[in-house]
Structure formats: C-alpha cells, structure tokens
Amino acid sequence: MDRGDCCAGGRHKHRSDAARARIRAGSLTLALVFALSGPGCRSPSGLAAGGAGVSLTSPQMLATAVSVLNREGEVARNVRVTKLSLAGGVLRDQLPIDLGTIAAGEAVPLYASFAGKFAPEGSYALSVEGIYDETNGSKPFKFDLVLVVPKRGPGQGVLGKVEVDPAKVEGAPFPSQPPKFDEEEVNQANWTVPIGPPVAGAPTQTPTGIQRGSGKASASTPQNAGPIVINANSPLGLSSGGPGPVSSVAEPSGASNGGSVVFSTVNWAAAYSSDGGATFTQVNPTTIFPADAVGYCCDQVVQYAPSIDRFIWFLQGNGYRLAVARPSDLVASGATAWTYWNLTPTLFGQPAGTGFDYPDLSIGDNFLYMSWDAGFGCPSGCRAGFQVARTSLAGLAAGGSITIEFTDPPDAPMAWGSHIMQDTGNEIFWAGHNSTSNMRVFSLAEGSGFYFWSDVSISSWPSGALSSITPDGRNWVAGSSGFPGNAIIGSTRVGNQLWFAWTAAGNGQFRQPHVEIAVLDRASGYGVLSRVQIWNDAYGFAYPALATNACTHEVGLSLEYGGPSDFENHVVGLWGDFVVYVMTGSTVGTTRFGDYVTIRQQPPTPMDRGNLFNAFGYGLVGGAATPTDAHYVLFGRPGDQCH
C-alpha cells in the first residue's frame, strides 16, 4: 500500500516489533461507512485517523467514534483535540478533548456527539484538528472524513448468487512459493464503537480465576458441576514463520474428526495428526496448491463437517481458496488430496484490486458458512463491509460446481472484524455494535434467499483503548492499530440462546480488559436473557472464542489472559465454572498478539458423546528462533455427564 494513499486498505501480517511499528505507522484507514474526502485526509504529522463508527442515538443526535493512530516511532504525549466540526451538526462536547498518551503504533478513540438533523445513509463531513507533544516539541495534526450513517434497522437484504467450478490438487508438492507482502500492509481497524446512551446492567459478581492445567489431568471446579478433564494439550510443532517471515503472531485454527485425525493451521503453516493429536506432521501450504490467481497469503481457518466427513480448509490469498478432503485421504496423501474452489473478489461483483481479509467458517445443518471483511485496498466501485456467504455441504461432498450465495458488505459496516456464529444449526447469525449500548444482529435461515437485521438494546459496557501490560512492559492487547478491538469474535448457539462475546476495556468497575457476553433469545425476537462478563482485577482477558457442548449444552471457552504479573497465555474452560485452565507457558510479552484463537465442538464418539471440545491457542517463548508455541487442546466434562 502506498504510504501516501489515505483511501487504500491494507493486509496485516507479522514481522519483527520494529517492522510492525513501521507498518502500523504507515497506514491511514477509515471505517467502512466512511469515504475519505480527497488527499487532505492524511495528517502531515504522525497522528492520523483510523477506524471510525457512527450511530444515530436519535434523529437529532449523532454519536461518533474515530480511532486516532500514532504513526510515529515514539510516544505522542498530551494529545488534545482543539477543533472538531461536523457539517450540519453542533458539537455537544467541550473543547479541548484530551486523548492523553498514545504509544507508538497504537491508537486511542476520539468520541464526540453532535446535535442536528441526521438520517440513515446520510453523509456528513467531519474535520478534526489538534496538537500533541513529542521529544522535539509540539506538533499539530489534522484530518477530514465523510461520515455515512448506516442503514436503518430493522432491515433486510437479498442474497447474491454465483456458480464456482472445482479443481483438484494434482502433482503436489509444488515448488514453495513464499507469501509476498507489501511492507506497508496492515490490518484495518475499520469500525470504532461510538458511546451510546447509558443502559444500566448488573455485572457478574464472581471473577474468573486461572489454574495451571497443562497435562492430561482433571481439575475440580468451584461450582460442583463435575471436573474438567484435559485429555490432550499437545504442541503442534508449528511456528507462524513457516514459509513466511518469522513472527510472534500465530492465529491458530483447527478441527478434529472425533477420531484419530486432527488438522490445524497457524499463519503460513499447517499440520495434521493421525494419532489423535499425540504427534503432528507439518506441511507447507505454499507447496500443496498450484500457483494461480488466488495464490496464498496468510490467514487460514479449518473446520470439520461430520455430516459429509470432510475437513474444510479456507486459505486467504487474492480472495480465498475453499478446499475439502476426507480425513483418510488427508492422512494417506500427506495433506495433498484436496478438491478446491477459488473464490476471487470479482466473483462477488467487486472490482479487481478489492481485498478480502479476516476469514471465518461455521458448519450449519446443511450449509457451510463463510465470512470475511471486504474492502482492503478498496478501489473505485468497491462495496466495502462485512460479508457472509454460504454453500451446501452436499455440494462440497460431491466435489462438482457449487453455488455460493452471499450478502452485500455495506449492509454490515458495524460487524467489521466480527466472526460468525458456531454450532449454528438451521440459521446463521452474526452481529456488530451500533454503540456501547446497542447491537445489530444479522440472521440468515436455511431455505431463505433473504437475510435480516435487527437492533437490540443491551446494558452498557466500557469503551476505550485496550491496555494490559505484561511483566516486560508490553501491551499485549493493543492489536494491529486497535484491530479487532471490540468486534464480536466469539459466538455460539445453544438452542434458542444466541451467545455473543467481545473484548472490552478496563474501567472503574473492571480494572483490566475483560470479555463481555450478551445472551439473546431467538424465540422472542432477540430479547436479552443475560449480560455477563469474564473478568479479574489481577489480569486481563481477551480474544474470546465460544462453542456449545453437544452433550450438556454448556458453553466452552477458548481465549487468552495476561498482564500485569503474567505473560499472555492460552486458557480454556466452561462458562459458569469461573475458572479457566492455562495451556501454554509464555516467557515473553508482545505488542501484537494475533486476532483470534479457536474452539470447536468435538464430534461425538461412543465413549465421548459430545461432551468434549477441541481448542487451538498459543503462547510465546522468548529467545526462540520461532517464538510462537501453538497447542492443540482436548477438554471437557467426563463422558458420564451425558445421558
């Protein structure tokens, strides 16, 4: 990405701390609901606008949130906004607005509200000016945006449709083709959640504790719900270096067929096990598929679909490669027996040059669901936003041409960076935040050619920049210029209960970053059943992933914890026990943890009838040539809990 092109998107990938600081310092990106107004959108200083969000709290009140990025190589201190104006609006906040200190490569949100006459899908120009201090004195900053209010809720959209022909891997392994990255590629944080009207709620009174549980051991829970059994906690032998650059970011994904085969990925690398996860064989994704228009970049997601006995592998490149293989064929071929379909952005009506990023997969009753952020490097005519697609599982098993149906990305700007719901049954759900007290929930039912969205009022949660400092002084939840921030990246379905989870900031009530959860009732039109938190004042929690126990219908947890006395580590557990188990042993902190960890419902077996989960997370080992330590974890209640 050209450092001077403020309308360009970028693709995040992971290098040394110094390189990542240079990368984060080189990008100006804005929310999907925003169009930048000309070349003046860049600040001449080291501060610039990042992801932005806007919410109509009433027809006469507009709440805005703009992420302010520090692109400098040093700390920006005493940052204050001295001028703030919106066309057609009157500022309700008092100037100057103090943003405090912004560390190099990090971001803090600027919140403001305006009175006026506003309408859904209306466009409003925003101008921001200010000043900050650094070693060589004070510097001004300025940027201009055009805010576009999201569509009205409730609403609906019609699915698009495209046919895609298959291909089969023949002749693998191919010569290695290391991923190529522009030094200026970064992860876009394209939505900052505005502050909504306060809505009272009762916070979870019980903090979540941690216990070390790194082996095949049982641990009693404090809630007398039966022990948690950790059946496996196996290193994958993978680093996020692989064929690409050595990195401290892994973003692990994977799945098990419930028997002897496990398939897992991290950035740039993959591995499979034929002995239930006891040992893993590493494979190089760049040697498995031929060089073509999609190629291979970085993010990968893995699922297993029991109804068709297929592993499903989703690899990012210029679009995505959707690949399927039977477990037996995967092992027999050394992970080279794939049928695949190339999904380029142009198939979805996007102009050439449109980037897709941050993929996810979910298995429904009869469909595979896919999602991604559309609009990195968004050229003229690009339709940017969060996109969901589906294709039939039967079609994937048949291995022929498949039909893919898909949503229109601009319908879901507030869901940028979100993941789709797991264990979703006959209807897929996803969600984003209109504000800190209002969610927009999307749904797509099997048999329907339409998708729908509704707005749901929830109790308020703490906004602001995420900060949790490890013992070596690193803010491990800073993300990539704030990405994924407060995006709803964990969700699962339990009957008519829809569980949505995200990371929130610390405040006077919760001293550390923590996980917020909203449980909604599908049967009553998204009535709020509960609002709960995973928190502890002694350390932070972030990056939640959720799945449902097919046996007891409990919700399984896979997430990270850390700071200030602990390094970031992968933990697993079950909601309601108020304890999670540490699976990794990090010895060093990071300013750029990855964007997700994973949990899947373990397919039932005669011995374990749906009571287990498989999870994938990682820690960091200081001084190692390949610092990431990714693990496969198998855990849950004992099988005798099933009836």
C-alpha positions in Angstrom: 0.0 0.0 0.0 1.3 3.5 -0.9 2.0 5.4 2.3 0.5 8.5 0.6 -2.8 6.9 -0.4 -5.2 7.5 2.5 -8.0 5.7 0.8 -6.1 2.5 0.4 -6.6 -0.5 2.6 -4.0 -3.0 3.7 -3.4 -6.5 4.7 -1.9 -7.2 8.1 1.0 -9.5 8.5 3.5 -10.0 11.1 7.2 -9.3 11.4 9.6 -8.1 14.0 8.5 -5.5 16.5 10.4 -2.8 14.8 9.0 -3.7 11.4 5.5 -3.9 12.8 5.9 -0.4 14.3 6.9 0.9 10.9 4.0 -0.9 9.3 1.4 0.4 11.7 2.9 3.9 11.4 2.4 3.8 7.6 -1.3 3.4 7.3 -4.4 5.6 7.4 -7.6 3.6 7.2 -11.2 4.6 7.9 -14.4 2.9 8.7 -16.3 1.1 6.0 -19.2 3.6 6.5 -16.8 6.4 5.7 -15.5 7.8 2.4 -12.4 9.9 2.8 -12.5 13.4 1.3 -9.6 13.8 -1.0 -5.9 14.0 -0.4 -6.3 16.1 2.7 -7.4 13.1 4.7 -3.9 12.4 5.8 -2.4 14.4 8.7 1.0 15.9 8.0 2.1 14.8 11.4 2.5 11.3 12.9 -1.2 11.1 14.1 -3.9 10.1 11.7 -7.4 8.8 11.6 -8.1 5.1 11.8 -11.3 3.1 12.0 -14.4 5.2 12.7 -18.0 4.5 13.7 -21.2 6.5 13.7 -24.6 5.9 15.4 -27.9 7.7 15.4 -28.8 7.8 19.0 -31.9 9.8 18.0 -32.9 11.7 14.8 -31.4 14.8 16.4 -28.2 13.3 17.9 -25.3 11.7 16.1 -22.6 9.8 18.2 -19.2 9.4 16.5 -16.0 7.5 17.4 -12.7 7.9 15.5 -9.6 5.9 16.2 -6.5 8.2 16.4 -3.4 6.3 15.2 0.1 7.2 16.3 2.2 6.6 13.2 5.3 8.0 14.9 8.2 5.9 16.1 7.9 7.4 19.6 5.2 8.1 22.1 2.8 11.0 21.5 2.0 12.7 24.8 -0.6 15.2 25.8 -2.7 14.6 22.7 -5.6 17.0 22.6 -8.2 17.9 20.0 -8.6 21.6 19.7 -11.1 21.9 16.8 -13.9 19.5 15.9 -16.7 20.2 13.4 -19.4 18.3 11.6 -21.3 19.7 8.6 -24.9 20.1 9.7 -24.2 19.4 13.3 -23.4 21.3 16.6 -20.7 19.8 18.8 -22.1 18.8 22.2 -18.7 18.2 23.8 -16.4 20.8 25.3 -13.0 21.5 23.7 -10.2 20.7 24.0 -10.8 17.0 24.2 -7.8 15.3 26.0 -6.8 12.0 24.5 -3.8 11.5 26.8 -0.8 9.5 25.7 -0.7 7.3 22.5 2.1 4.8 22.3 4.0 4.3 19.1 1.9 2.2 16.7 -1.2 2.2 18.9 -4.5 4.0 18.8 -7.0 5.7 21.1 -10.6 6.5 20.4 -11.9 10.1 20.0 -15.6 10.2 21.0 -17.9 13.1 20.1 -21.6 13.8 19.7 -23.4 16.3 17.6 -26.9 17.8 17.6 -28.6 18.4 14.3 -30.9 16.7 11.8 -29.5 13.4 10.6 -30.8 10.5 8.6 -29.8 6.8 7.9 -27.5 6.6 4.9 -26.8 10.4 5.1 -23.3 11.7 4.6 -21.7 14.3 6.9 -18.2 15.8 6.7 -16.1 15.7 9.9 -13.0 17.8 10.5 -10.6 17.1 13.3 -7.6 19.3 14.4 -5.3 19.1 17.4 -1.8 19.1 18.8 0.5 16.7 20.7 3.9 16.7 22.3 7.0 14.6 21.5 10.7 14.8 22.1 11.3 17.6 19.6 8.4 19.8 20.7 4.8 20.1 19.8 3.2 19.0 16.5 -0.2 19.7 15.0 -2.4 17.1 13.4 -5.5 17.4 11.2 -7.7 15.0 9.2 -11.1 15.2 7.4 -13.6 12.4 7.0 -17.0 12.0 5.4 -19.3 10.1 7.8 -22.0 7.9 6.3 -24.7 6.8 8.7 -25.6 3.0 8.5 -28.8 1.8 7.1 -32.0 1.8 9.2 -32.8 -1.1 11.4 -34.7 -3.4 11.2 -33.9 -4.2 7.6 -33.3 -7.0 5.1 -31.2 -7.8 2.1 -31.4 -10.2 -0.8 -28.7 -12.8 -1.4 -26.5 -12.6 -4.4 -25.6 -15.9 -6.2 -22.6 -17.3 -8.2 -21.6 -20.7 -9.6 -18.0 -21.8 -9.0 -16.2 -24.7 -10.8 -14.0 -27.1 -8.8 -10.3 -28.1 -9.2 -8.3 -31.0 -7.8 -4.8 -31.0 -6.5 -2.6 -32.9 -8.9 1.1 -33.1 -8.8 1.8 -31.8 -5.3 4.1 -31.0 -3.7 4.8 -27.9 -5.9 7.8 -25.6 -5.5 7.5 -23.5 -2.4 6.1 -20.0 -3.1 6.7 -17.9 0.0 4.0 -15.4 0.6 4.7 -11.9 -0.6 3.8 -8.8 1.4 4.0 -5.1 0.9 5.9 -3.6 3.8 3.0 -1.2 4.3 0.3 -3.8 4.7 -1.5 -3.6 8.0 -4.8 -4.8 9.5 -7.5 -2.3 9.1 -9.5 -1.4 12.2 -12.4 -0.1 10.2 -15.1 0.4 13.0 -14.7 2.2 16.3 -17.8 1.8 18.5 -19.5 5.0 19.5 -20.7 5.6 23.0 -24.4 5.1 23.3 -26.9 6.3 25.9 -26.2 4.7 29.3 -28.2 1.5 29.9 -27.9 0.0 33.4 -27.0 -3.6 34.0 -25.9 -5.9 36.8 -22.3 -7.0 36.3 -21.1 -10.6 37.0 -20.1 -10.6 40.7 -17.7 -13.6 40.5 -14.3 -13.1 38.9 -12.8 -15.8 36.7 -9.7 -17.4 38.2 -6.9 -19.3 36.5 -5.4 -22.7 37.2 -2.5 -24.4 35.6 -3.7 -27.5 33.7 -1.1 -28.3 31.1 -1.3 -32.1 31.2 -3.8 -34.9 30.9 -5.3 -34.2 34.2 -8.6 -33.4 35.9 -9.3 -30.3 37.9 -12.2 -29.7 40.2 -14.4 -26.7 39.5 -15.8 -24.5 42.3 -19.4 -24.8 41.1 -19.8 -28.6 41.8 -20.6 -29.2 38.1 -18.1 -32.0 37.8 -14.4 -31.9 37.0 -12.9 -30.5 33.8 -10.8 -33.2 32.1 -7.9 -32.1 29.9 -7.4 -35.1 27.6 -4.7 -33.5 25.5 -2.5 -30.5 25.5 -0.1 -31.1 22.6 2.3 -28.6 21.0 1.7 -28.5 17.2 5.4 -28.1 16.4 4.3 -25.1 14.2 5.6 -21.6 14.2 4.0 -18.7 12.5 7.2 -18.4 10.5 6.6 -21.4 8.2 7.4 -20.4 4.6 6.8 -16.8 5.5 8.7 -14.4 7.8 9.4 -15.4 11.5 6.6 -13.9 13.5 5.2 -13.6 17.0 1.6 -14.0 15.8 0.1 -17.4 15.2 -3.7 -17.1 14.9 -4.3 -20.8 15.2 -7.3 -22.7 13.8 -8.1 -26.4 13.6 -10.6 -29.2 14.0 -10.8 -32.9 14.8 -12.9 -35.6 13.1 -13.6 -37.0 16.6 -11.3 -40.0 15.9 -7.6 -40.1 15.1 -7.3 -37.2 12.7 -6.6 -33.6 13.7 -5.8 -30.8 11.2 -4.5 -27.4 12.3 -3.1 -24.2 10.9 -1.3 -21.1 12.0 -0.2 -18.2 9.8 1.8 -19.7 6.9 2.0 -23.2 8.3 -0.3 -26.3 8.8 0.0 -29.7 10.4 -2.0 -32.9 10.7 -2.1 -35.7 13.2 -3.1 -39.3 12.6 -2.9 -40.4 16.3 -5.5 -38.2 17.9 -3.2 -35.2 18.5 -0.3 -37.0 20.2 2.1 -36.1 17.3 1.8 -33.7 14.3 3.3 -33.7 10.8 4.0 -30.3 9.4 3.1 -29.3 5.9 3.8 -26.2 3.8 0.6 -24.7 2.4 2.5 -23.0 -0.4 3.6 -26.4 -1.8 0.1 -28.0 -1.8 -1.8 -25.9 -4.3 -0.6 -24.8 -7.8 0.3 -21.2 -8.5 -2.8 -19.4 -9.7 -4.8 -16.2 -9.4 -5.6 -16.8 -5.8 -2.2 -17.8 -4.5 -1.6 -17.9 -0.8 -1.1 -15.2 1.8 -1.7 -15.8 5.4 -4.9 -16.3 7.4 -6.3 -19.8 7.5 -9.4 -21.3 9.0 -10.2 -25.1 9.5 -13.5 -26.9 10.2 -14.7 -30.5 10.1 -18.2 -31.3 8.9 -19.3 -34.6 10.4 -22.3 -35.0 8.1 -20.1 -35.2 5.0 -16.9 -36.5 6.7 -14.8 -33.7 5.3 -12.1 -31.3 6.6 -12.7 -27.9 5.2 -9.7 -25.6 4.7 -10.1 -21.9 4.0 -6.9 -20.2 2.8 -6.5 -16.5 2.2 -4.8 -15.0 -0.9 -6.3 -12.9 -3.6 -9.7 -13.8 -2.2 -10.0 -17.4 -0.8 -9.3 -21.0 -1.7 -12.0 -23.3 -0.3 -10.7 -26.8 0.0 -12.2 -30.1 1.2 -10.7 -33.6 1.9 -11.8 -36.8 3.7 -9.7 -37.4 6.8 -8.5 -40.7 5.4 -7.4 -39.1 2.2 -5.7 -36.2 4.0 -3.5 -38.6 6.0 -2.8 -41.0 3.2 -1.7 -38.2 0.8 0.3 -36.2 3.3 -2.3 -33.5 3.2 -2.3 -33.0 -0.6 -5.6 -34.7 -1.6 -7.9 -31.7 -1.8 -10.8 -30.6 -4.0 -10.9 -26.9 -4.1 -12.8 -23.8 -5.4 -11.2 -20.4 -5.9 -13.2 -17.5 -4.6 -11.9 -14.3 -6.1 -13.4 -10.9 -5.2 -14.6 -10.4 -8.8 -16.9 -13.4 -8.4 -18.8 -11.4 -5.8 -19.2 -8.3 -8.0 -16.1 -6.5 -6.7 -13.7 -4.6 -8.9 -10.2 -6.0 -9.4 -8.0 -4.9 -6.5 -10.6 -5.3 -3.8 -9.0 -7.1 -0.8 -10.7 -9.7 1.4 -9.4 -10.4 5.0 -10.1 -11.9 8.4 -11.9 -15.1 7.3 -14.2 -17.4 9.4 -16.1 -20.6 8.8 -19.1 -22.2 10.5 -20.9 -25.5 10.0 -24.7 -25.5 9.9 -27.2 -28.3 9.4 -27.0 -28.3 5.6 -24.6 -25.4 4.8 -21.1 -24.2 5.2 -21.0 -20.6 6.1 -18.1 -18.3 5.3 -17.3 -14.7 6.3 -14.7 -12.0 5.7 -14.1 -8.3 5.7 -14.4 -6.9 2.2 -12.7 -3.8 1.1 -9.0 -3.7 1.8 -7.4 -1.5 -0.8 -10.9 -0.6 -1.9 -10.8 0.7 -5.5 -13.4 2.8 -7.2 -16.7 0.8 -7.2 -15.7 -1.4 -4.3 -18.5 -2.4 -1.9 -16.8 -2.5 1.5 -18.1 -4.1 4.7 -18.6 -7.4 6.4 -19.7 -10.2 4.1 -21.3 -13.6 4.8 -21.6 -16.4 2.2 -22.9 -20.0 2.2 -22.8 -23.1 0.1 -24.3 -26.5 0.6 -22.4 -29.2 2.4 -23.8 -31.8 -0.1 -22.3 -29.8 -2.9 -18.9 -29.8 -1.3 -19.1 -33.5 -0.7 -20.0 -34.1 -4.4 -16.9 -32.2 -5.5 -18.5 -30.5 -8.6 -19.6 -27.0 -9.3 -21.0 -25.3 -6.3 -23.5 -22.4 -5.8 -22.4 -19.7 -3.4 -25.0 -17.2 -2.0 -23.7 -14.0 -0.4 -24.7 -10.8 1.4 -24.0 -7.3 0.4 -21.0 -6.0 2.5 -22.2 -2.4 3.1 -25.2 -3.7 5.0 -22.9 -4.6 7.9 -20.2 -1.9 8.5 -20.5 -2.3 12.3 -19.7 -6.0 12.0 -16.3 -5.4 10.5 -13.8 -7.7 12.3 -16.5 -10.0 13.6 -16.8 -13.8 13.4 -19.9 -15.8 12.5 -21.8 -18.0 15.0 -20.6 -21.6 15.7 -22.9 -24.6 16.2 -25.5 -22.5 14.4 -27.9 -25.2 13.2 -30.5 -24.1 10.7 -29.8 -20.4 10.8 -26.5 -18.4 10.8 -26.1 -15.3 13.0 -23.5 -12.5 13.2 -23.5 -9.2 15.0 -21.8 -5.8 15.5 -22.0 -2.8 17.8 -24.0 0.2 16.7 -22.9 1.7 20.0 -21.8 0.6 23.5 -25.5 0.1 24.4 -26.9 -1.2 21.1 -26.1 -4.3 19.0 -27.2 -5.1 15.4 -27.9 -8.8 15.0 -28.0 -10.3 11.5 -29.6 -13.7 10.6 -29.8 -15.9 7.5 -32.1 -19.0 7.7 -31.7 -22.1 5.6 -34.2 -22.1 2.8 -34.4 -18.3 2.7 -33.0 -16.0 0.0 -33.1 -13.0 2.3 -31.0 -12.0 5.3 -32.3 -9.8 8.1 -31.0 -7.4 10.8 -32.5 -6.0 14.0 -31.2 -3.6 16.6 -31.0 -4.8 20.3 -30.6 -2.6 23.3 -28.1 -4.1 25.8 -26.6 -2.8 29.1 -23.6 -0.5 28.5 -20.0 -1.8 28.5 -16.7 0.0 29.0 -15.3 1.5 25.8 -11.8 2.9 25.2 -8.4 1.7 24.1 -7.4 -1.8 25.3 -4.4 -1.9 27.6 -2.9 -4.8 29.6 0.8 -4.7 30.3 2.9 -7.8 30.6 5.9 -8.0 33.0 8.3 -6.9 30.3 6.3 -3.7 29.7 4.3 -4.7 26.5 0.7 -4.0 25.8 -0.4 -7.4 24.5 -4.0 -6.4 23.7 -3.0 -3.3 21.6 -3.7 -5.3 18.4 -2.9 -4.0 15.0 -3.8 -0.3 15.3 -6.7 -1.5 17.5 -7.9 -4.5 15.4 -10.0 -6.4 16.2 -10.8 -4.2 19.1 -14.4 -4.7 20.4 -15.6 -6.7 17.4 -17.8 -9.7 18.3 -15.4 -12.5 17.6 -16.9 -15.2 19.8 -20.4 -16.6 19.3 -22.3 -19.9 19.6 -25.9 -21.1 19.6 -27.5 -23.1 22.4 -31.0 -23.9 21.2 -32.7 -20.6 21.0 -30.0 -18.9 23.0 -27.5 -16.8 21.0 -24.3 -16.1 22.8 -22.1 -13.1 21.6 -18.7 -12.3 23.1 -16.2 -9.4 22.7 -13.3 -7.8 24.4 -13.9 -4.6 26.4 -11.7 -2.1 28.1 -11.0 -1.8 31.8 -12.6 1.0 33.8 -13.5 1.8 37.5 -15.6 -1.4 37.7 -13.4 -3.8 35.7 -9.8 -2.8 36.2 -8.4 -4.9 33.4 -9.6 -5.7 29.8 -12.2 -8.3 30.0 -14.8 -10.3 28.0 -18.4 -9.1 27.7 -21.1 -11.6 26.8 -24.7 -10.9 25.7 -27.1 -13.9 25.6 -30.1 -13.2 23.4 -33.4 -15.2 22.9 -34.0 -16.0 19.3 -37.6 -17.2 20.1 -38.6 -13.8 21.5 -37.0 -11.6 18.8 -33.6 -11.2 20.4 -34.8 -10.4 23.9 -31.8 -10.1 26.3 -31.6 -13.2 28.5 -28.4 -12.2 30.3 -25.4 -9.9 30.3 -22.3 -11.5 31.9 -18.5 -10.9 32.0 -15.3 -12.9 32.2 -13.1 -10.7 34.4 -10.5 -10.5 37.1 -8.9 -7.3 38.5 -5.5 -9.1 38.7 -5.2 -9.8 34.9 -6.9 -9.2 31.6 -8.9 -11.5 29.3 -9.3 -11.0 25.5 -9.9 -12.8 22.2 -12.9 -14.9 23.1 -14.0 -17.9 21.1 -17.1 -19.9 22.0 -18.6 -23.3 21.2 -21.5 -25.4 22.5 -21.2 -28.8 24.3 -23.5 -31.2 22.3 -24.0 -33.3 25.4 -24.8 -30.9 28.2 -25.3 -27.7 26.1 -22.7 -25.8 28.2 -20.7 -23.1 26.5 -17.0 -23.8 26.1 -14.4 -21.1 26.2 -11.1 -20.6 24.4 -9.4 -17.2 25.0 -6.2 -15.5 26.2 -5.3 -14.0 29.5 -2.3 -11.9 30.7 -0.8 -8.9 32.5 0.4 -7.3 34.7 2.1 -10.1 36.6 1.7 -12.7 33.8 2.6 -13.0 30.2 -0.3 -13.7 27.7 -1.3 -17.3 27.6 -4.0 -19.5 26.1 -6.7 -20.7 28.5 -9.8 -22.9 28.2 -12.8 -23.7 30.3 -16.6 -23.7 30.6 -18.8 -20.8 31.3 -20.2 -20.8 34.8 -17.2 -22.5 36.5 -15.5 -19.2 36.9 -12.1 -20.8 36.4 -10.1 -21.3 33.2 -7.1 -23.5 32.7 -3.7 -22.3 31.4 -2.5 -24.4 28.4 0.7 -22.6 27.4 3.8 -21.2 29.2 4.8 -17.9 27.7 8.1 -16.3 28.8 7.9 -13.0 26.9 5.3 -10.4 26.1 4.2 -8.9 22.7 2.7 -5.7 21.4 0.9 -7.6 18.7 -1.0 -10.7 19.7 -2.9 -12.3 16.9 -6.5 -11.7 16.1 -8.1 -15.0 17.2 -7.9 -18.4 18.9 -10.2 -21.3 18.2 -12.6 -23.7 19.8 -14.8 -26.4 18.1 -17.4 -28.9 19.3 -15.6 -32.3 19.3 -17.6 -34.7 17.2 -19.3 -37.3 19.4 -17.9 -40.8 19.8 -19.3 -43.9 21.6 -17.0 -43.0 24.6 -17.4 -39.2 24.5 -20.9 -38.4 23.3 -20.4 -34.7 22.6 -19.1 -33.7 25.9 -15.6 -32.5 24.7 -14.2 -29.5 22.9 -11.1 -29.2 20.8 -9.3 -25.8 21.0 -6.3 -24.2 19.5 -4.3 -21.3 21.0 -0.7 -20.3 21.6 1.9 -18.7 23.8 5.3 -17.0 23.2 8.7 -18.3 24.1 11.4 -15.7 24.5 14.8 -16.2 22.7 13.5 -18.9 20.4 14.1 -18.9 16.7 10.4 -19.5 16.2 8.7 -17.8 19.2 5.1 -19.0 18.8 4.1 -22.1 20.7 0.8 -23.3 19.3 -1.2 -26.0 21.1 -4.0 -28.5 20.4 -6.2 -29.0 23.4 -8.9 -31.6 24.0 -11.0 -30.9 27.1 -14.5 -31.0 28.7 -16.6 -32.8 31.3 -16.2 -36.6 31.6 -18.3 -38.7 29.3 -20.5 -39.9 32.1 -22.1 -36.5 32.3 -24.1 -37.4 29.1 -27.4 -39.0 29.3 
